[in-house]
Amino acid sequence: MVDFDSTVTLADGVGIFVQDVGDGFPVIVLHGGPGLDHSGFRPYLDPLGDEFRLLYVDERGQGRSERVDPATLSLDVFARDVDLLAEALGLDRFALLGHSFGAIITTKHAIEIGTAAAYVISGGGDSSAALEADVDASLAAMGEAGVPIKDSWEQEKTVATEDELKELLRVQMPFHFAGDPPPGYGEDTVGTPDVLRHFANIGYGDFDYVPDLHRVSKPTLVIVGEQDRTTTPRAAHALHEGIAGSSLVVLPGVGHMGFVETPEPYIEAVTTFLHGATG
């Protein structure tokens, strides 16, 4: 399997880190966060590289990509970067897979730009207000166990170092998994605390996609964990119902990190969809 990394310079001069795995139809992969990197996908999504060319991206200003002023970052900028990256790589066609915050970017791209051949919205949100309400309800359902997790999100507003960022991730991990997180998961993250701090203070993107989901015209897969406390099955159903002809897969017994908890059914669902949508 081909596996190499490089920094790709976009048309506006910013360097974006890309890990290139596999061969075949290109699939650009957007990580969660903001303030994280692509490392949480690996090795769990790597089997897709047996069928496709995976382009794991560290989004603008994050991970191993060139640092930028966080105030210049937005959902619009991240969505635009997808096409700037495709242009820089000489891709005539590509699919776009985004998870969590990456799924929010992916949905924006599908609505407003629509240049991908197919979209995978993995753990996506229908609106920022509904997402916040779902998270609050999930935290309340956890009782005392949810208190330190809620506190950690408040602490994101002042996070200053990568070590502090990783400690916040460690506290938050039980919220994102239905069972126990794998030992050491997230320790390889190259975090960007100033980006996380910026978005924690301004909001993670004020969006309401529901009125515009009818504008999505490309094949779309919405995939979610049955026990996802963050981007819930409720949100997945709203996205599916709003995107004509979309497919919906609910992975039983898993939380927000379905590709980690049950990678085989996740990979099978994505592979089957992408073959049908891009073949």
C-alpha positions in Angstrom: 0.0 0.0 0.0 1.3 3.4 -0.9 1.9 5.5 2.2 3.7 8.9 2.2 3.3 12.4 3.5 3.9 15.8 2.1 3.1 19.5 2.6 1.0 20.8 -0.3 1.1 24.5 -1.0 -2.4 25.9 -1.9 -3.0 28.7 -4.4 -3.0 31.3 -1.6 0.4 30.2 -0.4 -0.6 28.2 2.7 1.0 24.8 3.3 -1.3 21.9 4.1 -0.1 18.6 5.4 -1.4 15.5 3.6 -0.8 11.9 4.4 -1.3 9.9 1.2 -2.4 6.2 1.7 -3.4 3.7 -0.9 -4.3 4.0 -4.5 -7.5 4.4 -6.5 -10.3 7.0 -6.5 -9.2 9.9 -4.3 -11.0 10.4 -1.0 -10.1 13.6 0.9 -10.5 12.9 4.7 -11.3 15.8 7.1 -10.6 15.4 10.9 -12.6 16.6 13.9 -11.7 19.3 16.3 -11.1 22.1 15.7 -7.5 22.2 16.9 -6.7 18.5 16.2 -5.2 16.6 13.3 -5.7 13.4 11.2 -3.9 11.0 13.5 -7.1 9.8 15.2 -8.2 8.2 11.9 -5.2 5.9 11.8 -4.9 2.9 11.5 -8.7 2.5 11.7 -9.6 4.0 8.3 -6.4 2.7 6.6 -8.2 -0.4 5.2 -10.1 2.0 2.8 -6.6 2.4 1.2 -7.0 -1.1 -0.2 -9.7 0.3 -2.5 -9.2 4.1 -2.6 -6.5 6.8 -2.4 -7.0 8.3 1.1 -5.8 11.8 1.5 -5.7 12.4 5.2 -5.6 16.2 5.7 -4.4 18.3 8.6 -6.8 21.2 8.1 -5.5 24.8 7.6 -3.5 26.0 10.6 -3.7 22.7 12.5 -1.7 19.6 13.1 1.4 19.5 10.9 0.0 22.1 8.5 1.4 25.6 8.4 0.3 27.8 11.3 -2.0 30.7 10.5 -3.8 33.4 12.5 -6.8 31.5 14.0 -8.9 34.6 13.5 -8.7 33.9 9.7 -10.3 30.5 10.1 -14.0 29.6 9.5 -16.2 27.0 8.1 -16.2 28.9 4.8 -12.4 28.8 4.7 -12.2 25.1 5.6 -14.7 24.2 2.9 -12.9 26.4 0.3 -9.7 24.6 1.1 -11.0 21.3 -0.1 -11.1 22.6 -3.7 -7.8 24.5 -3.3 -6.2 21.2 -2.2 -7.8 19.2 -5.0 -6.5 21.8 -7.5 -3.0 21.7 -6.0 -3.0 17.9 -6.2 -4.4 17.9 -9.8 -7.5 15.9 -8.9 -10.2 15.9 -11.5 -12.6 14.0 -9.3 -12.6 13.2 -5.6 -14.9 12.2 -2.8 -15.1 13.9 0.6 -15.3 12.2 4.0 -15.5 14.3 7.1 -16.0 13.2 10.7 -17.4 15.3 13.6 -16.2 18.9 13.0 -14.9 17.6 9.6 -18.4 16.4 8.9 -19.8 19.9 9.5 -17.3 21.2 7.0 -18.2 18.4 4.6 -21.9 19.3 4.8 -21.2 22.9 4.2 -19.1 21.9 1.1 -21.9 19.7 -0.2 -24.5 22.5 0.2 -22.5 25.5 -1.1 -19.8 24.1 -3.4 -20.8 20.6 -4.4 -17.7 19.7 -6.4 -17.1 16.4 -4.8 -18.3 13.3 -6.6 -19.7 11.9 -3.4 -19.9 12.8 0.3 -19.6 10.8 3.5 -21.0 12.7 6.5 -19.7 10.8 9.6 -21.0 12.0 12.9 -22.4 15.2 11.5 -24.7 18.0 12.8 -27.8 19.5 11.4 -27.5 22.8 13.3 -25.2 24.3 16.0 -28.1 25.0 18.3 -29.5 21.4 18.0 -26.0 20.0 18.5 -25.5 22.0 21.7 -28.9 20.9 23.0 -28.1 17.2 22.2 -24.7 17.5 24.0 -26.4 19.2 27.1 -29.0 16.4 27.2 -26.3 13.7 27.0 -24.2 15.3 29.7 -27.3 15.5 32.0 -28.0 11.9 31.4 -24.5 11.0 32.6 -25.1 12.6 35.9 -22.0 13.2 38.0 -19.8 11.5 35.4 -20.6 14.3 33.0 -19.4 17.1 35.3 -15.7 16.9 34.6 -16.4 16.6 30.8 -18.6 19.7 30.9 -15.9 21.5 32.8 -13.3 20.5 30.2 -15.2 22.1 27.4 -15.3 25.4 29.4 -11.5 25.0 29.9 -11.0 24.9 26.1 -11.6 28.7 26.2 -8.2 29.2 28.0 -6.2 26.2 26.8 -2.6 27.4 26.2 -0.4 24.4 25.6 -0.4 21.1 23.7 -0.1 19.2 26.9 -3.2 21.0 28.3 -5.1 20.2 25.1 -4.2 16.5 25.3 -5.4 16.4 29.0 -8.7 17.9 27.9 -9.0 15.2 25.2 -8.3 12.5 27.8 -11.1 13.8 30.1 -13.5 14.0 27.1 -12.8 10.6 25.6 -15.4 8.7 27.7 -18.1 11.0 26.3 -17.2 10.0 22.7 -17.1 6.2 23.2 -19.9 3.9 24.1 -17.4 1.6 25.8 -13.8 2.2 27.0 -11.5 4.2 24.7 -8.6 2.2 23.4 -5.5 2.6 25.7 -3.5 5.5 24.4 -6.0 6.7 21.9 -5.3 10.4 21.1 -1.8 10.4 22.5 -0.3 10.9 19.0 -2.5 13.9 18.3 -0.6 17.0 17.2 -2.8 19.6 18.8 -3.1 23.3 18.0 -4.3 24.9 21.2 -4.6 28.4 19.8 -7.1 27.2 17.2 -9.1 25.2 19.7 -9.1 28.3 22.1 -10.3 30.6 19.3 -13.2 28.4 18.3 -14.1 27.7 21.9 -14.5 31.4 22.5 -16.4 32.3 19.3 -18.4 29.1 18.9 -17.6 26.1 16.7 -19.4 27.5 13.7 -22.8 29.0 13.8 -24.7 26.9 11.3 -28.2 25.7 10.5 -28.1 23.4 7.5 -31.7 22.1 7.6 -33.2 24.8 5.3 -30.5 24.2 2.6 -30.0 20.4 2.6 -32.2 20.2 -0.5 -29.4 21.8 -2.4 -27.1 18.8 -2.0 -27.2 17.0 -5.4 -24.4 14.5 -5.1 -24.6 11.0 -3.6 -24.3 11.2 0.2 -23.8 8.7 3.0 -24.7 9.7 6.5 -23.2 7.4 9.1 -23.5 7.6 12.8 -23.1 5.5 16.0 -26.3 4.4 17.6 -25.1 5.7 21.0 -23.4 8.9 19.7 -23.8 11.5 22.5 -22.3 14.3 20.4 -23.6 14.2 16.9 -26.6 12.0 17.6 -28.8 9.7 15.6 -31.4 12.5 15.7 -29.1 14.7 13.8 -28.2 12.0 11.4 -31.8 11.4 10.6 -32.4 15.1 10.1 -29.5 15.2 7.6 -30.7 12.0 5.8 -34.3 13.3 5.6 -33.1 16.6 4.2 -30.7 15.3 1.6 -32.7 13.7 -1.2 -31.5 10.2 -2.1 -29.0 10.0 0.7 -28.1 6.8 2.5 -28.2 6.4 6.2 -26.2 3.8 8.3 -26.6 3.6 12.1 -23.9 1.5 13.6 -25.3 -0.5 16.6 -23.8 -0.3 20.0 -21.1 2.4 19.3 -20.7 6.1 20.1 -19.1 9.0 18.3 -16.0 7.1 17.3 -17.7 4.3 15.4 -14.7 3.8 13.0 -12.6 3.1 16.1 -15.1 1.0 18.1 -16.3 -1.2 15.2 -14.1 -0.5 12.2 -15.2 -3.4 10.1 -18.8 -2.4 9.6 -17.8 1.2 9.3 -15.3 0.4 6.5 -17.8 -1.9 4.8 -20.5 0.7 4.7 -18.2 3.4 3.4 -16.6 1.1 0.8 -19.9 -0.1 -0.5 -21.2 3.5 -0.8 -18.1 4.9 -2.5 -18.0 2.1 -5.0 -21.6 2.7 -5.9 -21.2 6.5 -6.0 -17.9 6.8 -7.8 -17.6 3.6 -9.9 
